[in-house]
Amino acid sequence: MFDYSLLHWTTFLTAAVLLNLSPGPDIAFILGQTAKGGRKSGFAAMFGIWTGRSGMC
């Protein structure tokens, strides 16, 4: 029914690895806050995300 070649599996594996290595919106926000306001702002953003996510588990 489906005929998967090595090219299909290589493309899939490459896409999966790149998606797993790319930073998410949380990291982008933390880096943005750090660049804009310095290390203190970056840690505040990180702490805010951590405390906001703790209730989701």
N, C-alpha and C positions, 0 to 999 in steps of 0.2 A: 504494500500500500504506500508506505513512505520510503523513499530511497535517499537516505542521508549519506553524503560522502564526507571525506575528510575535511573538505573545505567548509561544509556546514558546521561540523563540530568545532573546527578551529575558529570560525567566526563567532559562534556562540560562546566559546570559552573566553575569547578576547573581550567580548562585550561584557560578560559576567565579571571578569577580573577588573575591568575599567570602572564598572558601576560600583563595585565593592570598595575600590580604592579612592573614589572621588569623595570629597568632603560634603557633608550634608548642610542644611541650612543653619543648624546650630553652630557648627564650626565657622561658617562664613560670618554669622552674626558676631561671634566672639572675636574673630580676627578684625572685623570692621570696628568694633568698639575699642579694641586694643590699639589699632592704628589711629583712631580718632582721639582717644582720651588717655592713652598710655596703659601701662601694666595694671594700675589700680582699677581702671574701667573694665579692662579685660577680665580680671578676676571677679569683679562684681557681676558682669554678664554671665560668666561661667557659673558662679554660685546661684544666680537667679534661675538659670536653666536647670541646674541640678535640683534645686528645691521645688521647682515647678513640675519636674518629671517624677519626683519621688512618689507622688500619689497615683501614678498611672500603672504601677506594677501590679 
